[in-house]
């Protein structure tokens, strides 16, 4: 079986990492897996880049972008069948295609040439422009009058109803199977224009042999942290991405009792302007942007608590990584977060955007070491039993095989006719 994954990047961003980890696990299980991406950052021989659309796309964009119709200028997507990697593939798995490298109008053609799976990493396939709709449910009925035109990917003009209709028109002409990594995104798909297709829930796998508990004292010594401190850890690709909620964590820390403030240290990982949170009254260590998984595991293992007040998310990889390292978590009850942060079992779920509740969760867990110890064991157990990369890859293999079997049946049926 030959599987081709199409994604914006191979390792840049959560969706890319999730797809790349799946790709690697499929290779380990003997599947011929390849990636075709908009931008490659690895030297992986199984990864290649989609050809640029050139000047035509640039000129067409002058008309489509002001209309709020992103990515319709990309022409190279209609020539994928000429790419040898695409031609050899038995199954195509589309991942995060939003970005200036792919035109979603090509989905119908691709899915009629090859059995095609769409793995959702956010809501974009179901909406009239946005990756996350927050409290807006207009995507159920057809978008329009968008309350968040500036949310990613931002639009110049509100033509969200038109984009929603275009996507629906394309889906009516497509043969697709949908995979959602979280129960929340599965429900989104079933309520949206994607409900005409089969929807499966297959969670991301997390490499539990890489992300695993390490002796906390050794980790703290490696990071130059006082072993007596209570460590709160936050990680995101970019700490200034408001959706990830770092600003809400800073607000919650200001509300902590003064006695507790004197005991804690804030450890952060990700791109950031460090000066923005030096006046917290709490010691801080900022590791900067880190891509090395071993260093990430050391940071998780050094922490007493991983706090991630995301405002909208699918199945955050940082929470999976924390789970695998046995670090209890505090987060908001949004999106797919409850799949990972289970109240009283793996952590504390605060009500969305409720900073006071977030603070209460931090206080409750930091002040009870026995509860944290029990949660730590449960975190690791669930990571191994429910989020094994091998299990994820096996589920995808079964899905791919069923699609190929159905394709063969259809072909034989056509021959009989």
C-alpha positions as CSV (number, residue, x, y, z in Angstrom):
1,X,0.0,0.0,0.0
2,X,1.3,3.4,-1.0
3,X,0.0,6.4,1.0
4,X,0.5,10.1,0.1
5,X,0.0,12.7,2.7
6,X,-0.5,16.3,1.5
7,X,0.1,19.0,4.1
8,X,1.3,22.6,4.4
9,X,4.6,21.6,6.0
10,X,6.4,18.5,7.3
11,X,7.2,19.7,10.8
12,X,6.2,23.4,11.1
13,X,3.2,23.6,13.5
14,X,1.1,21.2,15.4
15,X,-0.8,19.8,12.4
16,X,2.4,19.2,10.6
17,X,4.0,17.4,13.5
18,X,0.9,15.2,13.9
19,X,0.9,14.3,10.3
20,X,4.7,13.7,10.2
21,X,4.5,11.4,13.3
22,X,1.7,9.4,11.6
23,X,3.9,9.2,8.4
24,X,6.8,7.9,10.4
25,X,4.7,5.3,12.3
26,X,3.2,4.0,9.0
27,X,6.8,3.6,7.6
28,X,7.7,1.6,10.7
29,X,4.7,-0.7,10.1
30,X,5.8,-1.4,6.5
31,X,3.6,1.1,4.7
32,X,5.1,3.1,1.8
33,X,4.3,6.5,3.1
34,X,5.3,9.8,1.5
35,X,4.6,13.5,2.1
36,X,3.9,16.2,-0.5
37,X,4.1,19.6,1.2
38,X,4.1,23.3,0.6
39,X,7.3,23.8,2.6
40,X,9.8,21.1,3.6
41,X,12.0,21.8,6.7
42,X,13.5,18.3,7.0
43,X,15.9,16.3,4.8
44,X,13.6,13.3,4.8
45,X,13.8,11.6,1.4
46,X,10.1,10.7,1.7
47,X,9.2,14.4,1.7
48,X,8.9,16.5,-1.5
49,X,7.5,20.0,-2.2
50,X,4.6,20.9,-4.4
51,X,5.6,22.9,-7.4
52,X,5.0,26.7,-7.2
53,X,2.1,28.1,-9.1
54,X,4.2,30.9,-10.4
55,X,3.2,34.3,-11.8
56,X,-0.4,33.3,-12.7
57,X,-1.2,32.7,-9.0
58,X,0.3,36.1,-8.1
59,X,-1.9,37.9,-10.6
60,X,-5.1,36.0,-9.8
61,X,-4.5,36.7,-6.1
62,X,-4.9,40.5,-6.8
63,X,-8.5,39.7,-7.5
64,X,-9.4,36.9,-5.2
65,X,-7.7,38.1,-2.0
66,X,-9.5,41.5,-1.8
67,X,-12.8,39.5,-2.2
68,X,-11.9,37.5,0.9
69,X,-11.5,34.3,-1.1
70,X,-8.2,32.8,0.0
71,X,-6.2,30.3,-2.0
72,X,-8.4,30.2,-5.1
73,X,-5.4,31.6,-7.0
74,X,-3.3,28.5,-6.6
75,X,-3.1,26.6,-9.9
76,X,-0.5,23.9,-9.2
77,X,-3.1,21.9,-7.3
78,X,-4.8,21.0,-10.6
79,X,-1.6,19.4,-12.0
80,X,-1.0,17.0,-9.1
81,X,-1.8,14.0,-11.3
82,X,1.3,14.7,-13.2
83,X,3.5,14.4,-10.1
84,X,5.1,10.9,-9.9
85,X,4.5,10.7,-6.2
86,X,0.8,11.3,-6.6
87,X,0.6,9.0,-9.6
88,X,2.1,6.1,-7.6
89,X,-0.1,6.6,-4.5
90,X,-2.9,4.2,-3.7
91,X,-4.5,6.5,-1.1
92,X,-4.3,10.2,-0.6
93,X,-4.6,11.7,2.8
94,X,-5.2,15.5,2.9
95,X,-4.2,17.2,6.1
96,X,-3.9,21.0,6.6
97,X,-4.3,22.4,3.1
98,X,-5.0,26.0,4.1
99,X,-2.0,28.1,3.0
100,X,-0.7,29.6,-0.2
101,X,0.2,26.3,-1.7
102,X,-3.1,24.5,-2.3
103,X,-6.4,25.2,-4.0
104,X,-9.4,23.5,-2.3
105,X,-11.2,23.5,-5.6
106,X,-8.9,20.6,-6.6
107,X,-10.4,18.3,-3.9
108,X,-13.1,16.9,-6.2
109,X,-10.7,16.0,-8.9
110,X,-8.2,14.4,-6.5
111,X,-10.9,12.4,-4.7
112,X,-12.3,11.0,-7.9
113,X,-8.8,9.9,-9.0
114,X,-7.7,8.3,-5.7
115,X,-9.4,7.1,-2.5
116,X,-9.1,10.3,-0.4
117,X,-9.1,10.8,3.4
118,X,-9.2,14.2,5.0
119,X,-7.7,14.4,8.5
120,X,-9.2,17.5,10.2
121,X,-6.7,19.4,12.4
122,X,-9.1,22.3,13.0
123,X,-12.5,23.6,11.7
124,X,-11.4,25.1,8.4
125,X,-12.9,22.4,6.1
126,X,-16.3,23.1,7.7
127,X,-16.3,26.9,7.7
128,X,-16.5,29.8,5.4
129,X,-12.9,30.9,6.2
130,X,-11.8,30.3,9.8
131,X,-9.7,27.6,11.4
132,X,-11.6,28.1,14.7
133,X,-15.0,29.8,15.1
134,X,-14.9,30.3,18.9
135,X,-18.4,31.0,20.0
136,X,-19.8,31.4,16.5
137,X,-22.0,28.6,15.1
138,X,-22.9,30.2,11.7
139,X,-20.9,27.5,10.0
140,X,-23.7,25.1,10.7
141,X,-26.2,27.1,8.5
142,X,-23.9,28.6,6.0
143,X,-21.7,31.4,7.5
144,X,-22.0,35.0,6.4
145,X,-21.8,38.1,8.6
146,X,-18.6,36.7,10.1
147,X,-17.9,38.0,13.7
148,X,-14.2,37.1,13.4
149,X,-12.9,38.2,9.9
150,X,-9.4,38.8,11.4
151,X,-9.0,35.3,12.9
152,X,-6.7,32.9,11.1
153,X,-6.7,32.8,8.1
154,X,-7.8,36.5,8.0
155,X,-10.0,37.7,5.2
156,X,-10.1,41.1,3.5
157,X,-13.8,41.0,2.9
158,X,-16.7,39.0,4.4
159,X,-17.5,36.6,1.6
160,X,-17.8,33.7,4.1
161,X,-21.2,32.6,2.9
162,X,-19.9,32.4,-0.6
163,X,-16.8,30.4,0.4
164,X,-19.0,28.1,2.5
165,X,-21.2,27.5,-0.6
166,X,-18.2,26.9,-2.8
167,X,-16.8,24.3,-0.4
168,X,-20.3,22.6,-0.2
169,X,-20.4,22.5,-4.0
170,X,-17.0,20.9,-4.1
171,X,-17.9,18.3,-1.5
172,X,-21.0,17.4,-3.5
173,X,-18.7,16.4,-6.3
174,X,-16.2,14.6,-4.1
175,X,-15.6,11.1,-2.6
176,X,-14.2,11.6,0.8
177,X,-13.7,10.0,4.2
178,X,-13.2,12.2,7.2
179,X,-11.0,11.6,10.2
180,X,-11.3,13.7,13.3
181,X,-8.6,13.4,16.0
182,X,-10.9,14.5,18.8
183,X,-14.5,13.8,19.8
184,X,-15.3,17.5,19.6
185,X,-14.1,17.8,16.0
186,X,-15.9,14.6,15.1
187,X,-19.2,16.3,16.3
188,X,-18.3,19.4,14.4
189,X,-17.9,17.4,11.2
190,X,-21.2,15.6,11.7
191,X,-23.0,18.9,12.1
192,X,-21.4,20.6,9.2
193,X,-21.2,20.4,5.4
194,X,-18.9,17.4,5.9
195,X,-21.8,15.3,7.2
196,X,-22.4,13.8,3.8
197,X,-19.3,11.7,4.3
198,X,-18.3,9.0,6.8
199,X,-16.6,10.5,9.8
200,X,-14.2,8.5,12.0
201,X,-12.5,9.5,15.2
202,X,-8.8,8.5,15.3
203,X,-6.8,10.4,18.0
204,X,-3.2,11.5,17.3
205,X,-0.5,9.1,18.6
206,X,2.2,10.4,20.9
207,X,5.6,8.8,21.1
208,X,5.7,7.5,24.6
209,X,9.2,6.2,24.2
210,X,10.3,9.8,23.5
211,X,8.0,11.7,25.7
212,X,8.2,9.9,29.1
213,X,8.7,10.7,32.7
214,X,12.3,11.6,33.7
215,X,13.6,12.1,37.3
216,X,12.3,15.6,38.2
217,X,15.3,16.5,40.3
218,X,17.7,15.6,37.5
219,X,15.6,17.6,35.0
220,X,15.6,20.7,37.3
221,X,19.3,20.4,37.8
222,X,19.8,20.3,34.0
223,X,17.6,23.4,33.6
224,X,19.2,25.2,36.5
225,X,16.1,25.3,38.6
226,X,15.9,25.2,42.4
227,X,14.6,21.7,43.2
228,X,12.5,23.1,46.0
229,X,10.4,25.3,43.8
230,X,6.9,24.4,42.5
231,X,7.2,24.6,38.7
232,X,4.4,25.8,36.4
233,X,5.1,25.0,32.8
234,X,3.6,26.6,29.6
235,X,4.6,25.7,26.0
236,X,3.4,26.9,22.6
237,X,5.1,27.5,19.3
238,X,4.5,31.2,19.8
239,X,3.7,32.6,23.2
240,X,2.1,35.6,21.6
241,X,-0.5,33.6,19.8
242,X,-3.6,34.7,21.8
243,X,-5.5,31.6,21.0
244,X,-3.1,29.6,23.1
245,X,-4.0,31.8,26.1
246,X,-0.6,32.7,27.6
247,X,-1.9,36.1,28.5
248,X,-4.6,34.4,30.5
249,X,-2.1,32.4,32.4
250,X,-0.2,35.6,33.3
251,X,-3.5,37.1,34.6
252,X,-4.2,33.9,36.7
253,X,-0.7,34.0,38.2
254,X,-1.3,37.5,39.4
255,X,-4.3,36.2,41.4
256,X,-2.3,33.6,43.2
257,X,-2.0,33.9,47.0
258,X,1.2,35.7,47.9
259,X,2.4,32.7,49.9
260,X,2.1,30.4,46.9
261,X,3.8,33.0,44.6
262,X,6.9,32.8,46.8
263,X,7.1,29.1,46.1
264,X,6.6,28.9,42.4
265,X,8.6,29.4,39.2
266,X,7.2,29.8,35.7
267,X,8.9,27.8,33.0
268,X,8.0,28.7,29.4
269,X,8.9,27.3,26.0
270,X,8.2,28.9,22.6
271,X,8.9,32.0,20.6
272,X,8.4,35.2,22.7
273,X,9.5,38.6,23.7
274,X,10.7,37.7,27.1
275,X,10.4,41.2,28.5
276,X,6.6,41.1,28.3
277,X,6.3,39.0,31.5
278,X,9.3,39.9,33.6
279,X,7.1,42.0,36.0
280,X,5.1,39.1,37.3
281,X,6.6,39.0,40.8
282,X,7.4,35.3,40.0
283,X,10.8,33.9,39.0
284,X,10.7,32.9,35.3
285,X,12.9,30.8,33.0
286,X,12.3,31.0,29.3
287,X,13.7,28.3,27.1
288,X,12.9,29.9,23.8
289,X,11.8,28.0,20.8
290,X,12.8,24.3,21.2
291,X,12.3,21.6,18.5
292,X,14.2,18.8,20.3
293,X,11.8,16.4,21.8
294,X,14.3,15.2,24.5
295,X,14.6,18.8,25.8
296,X,10.8,19.1,25.8
297,X,10.5,15.9,27.9
298,X,13.0,17.3,30.4
299,X,10.9,20.5,30.7
300,X,7.6,18.6,31.2
301,X,9.3,16.2,33.7
302,X,10.7,19.1,35.7
303,X,7.3,20.7,36.1
304,X,4.7,20.0,38.8
305,X,2.0,21.3,36.6
306,X,1.5,22.1,32.9
307,X,-1.0,25.0,32.4
308,X,-2.4,25.5,29.0
309,X,-5.3,28.0,28.9
310,X,-6.1,27.6,25.2
311,X,-9.2,29.4,23.9
312,X,-9.8,27.0,21.0
313,X,-8.1,23.8,20.1
314,X,-8.5,20.4,18.6
315,X,-6.3,17.8,20.4
316,X,-3.3,19.9,21.5
317,X,0.0,18.1,21.0
318,X,1.4,19.9,24.1
319,X,-1.2,18.3,26.3
320,X,-0.5,14.9,24.8
321,X,3.2,15.4,25.5
322,X,2.4,16.5,29.0
323,X,0.2,13.4,29.4
324,X,3.0,11.1,28.2
325,X,5.5,12.7,30.6
326,X,3.1,12.1,33.5
327,X,2.6,15.8,34.2
328,X,-0.9,16.8,35.5
329,X,-2.6,19.6,33.5
330,X,-4.8,22.6,34.0
331,X,-6.7,23.9,30.9
332,X,-10.0,25.2,29.7
333,X,-13.1,23.1,28.8
334,X,-12.9,23.9,25.1
335,X,-12.7,21.9,21.9
336,X,-10.9,18.5,22.2
337,X,-9.2,19.4,25.5
338,X,-11.5,17.3,27.6
339,X,-10.4,14.2,25.8
340,X,-7.0,14.7,27.5
341,X,-7.6,16.8,30.6
342,X,-10.0,14.7,32.6
343,X,-11.2,16.3,35.9
344,X,-9.8,14.5,38.9
345,X,-8.0,12.0,36.8
346,X,-5.4,13.8,34.7
347,X,-5.9,17.4,35.7
348,X,-8.3,20.3,36.2
349,X,-10.7,21.8,33.6
350,X,-11.6,25.4,34.1
351,X,-14.6,27.1,32.5
352,X,-13.6,28.8,29.2
353,X,-11.9,32.2,29.6
354,X,-12.5,32.1,33.4
355,X,-9.2,33.3,34.8
356,X,-10.4,33.0,38.4
357,X,-11.4,29.3,37.8
358,X,-8.0,28.8,36.1
359,X,-6.3,30.2,39.2
360,X,-8.4,27.9,41.4
361,X,-7.3,24.9,39.5
362,X,-3.6,25.8,39.8
363,X,-3.9,26.4,43.5
364,X,-5.8,23.1,44.1
365,X,-3.2,21.0,42.3
366,X,-0.1,22.8,43.5
367,X,-1.2,22.5,47.1
368,X,-1.9,18.7,47.0
369,X,1.1,16.6,46.1
370,X,-0.7,13.3,46.7
371,X,-3.4,14.3,44.1
372,X,-0.7,15.3,41.6
373,X,1.2,12.0,42.2
374,X,-2.0,10.0,41.5
375,X,-2.7,12.1,38.4
376,X,0.8,11.6,37.2
377,X,0.4,7.8,37.1
378,X,-2.9,8.1,35.4
379,X,-1.6,10.5,32.8
380,X,1.2,8.1,31.8
381,X,-1.2,5.1,31.8
382,X,-3.7,6.8,29.4
383,X,-0.9,8.0,27.1
384,X,0.2,4.4,26.6
385,X,-3.2,2.7,26.4
386,X,-5.2,5.3,24.4
387,X,-2.7,7.4,22.4
388,X,-0.1,4.9,21.2
389,X,1.3,5.8,17.8
390,X,1.2,2.2,16.7
391,X,-2.6,2.1,17.5
392,X,-3.2,5.3,15.5
393,X,-1.3,3.9,12.5
394,X,-3.2,0.6,12.7
395,X,-6.5,2.4,12.7
396,X,-5.4,4.4,9.6
397,X,-4.2,1.3,7.9
398,X,-7.6,-0.4,8.5
399,X,-9.3,2.7,7.0
400,X,-7.1,2.8,4.0
401,X,-7.5,-0.9,3.3
402,X,-11.3,-0.6,3.5
403,X,-11.3,2.3,1.0
404,X,-9.1,0.3,-1.4
405,X,-11.4,-2.7,-1.0
406,X,-14.4,-0.6,-1.8
407,X,-12.6,0.8,-4.8
408,X,-11.9,-2.7,-6.1
409,X,-15.5,-3.7,-5.5
410,X,-16.7,-0.7,-7.5
411,X,-14.3,-1.5,-10.3
412,X,-15.4,-5.1,-10.5
413,X,-19.0,-3.9,-10.5
414,X,-18.3,-1.6,-13.4
415,X,-16.7,-4.5,-15.3
416,X,-19.8,-6.6,-14.8
417,X,-22.0,-3.8,-16.3
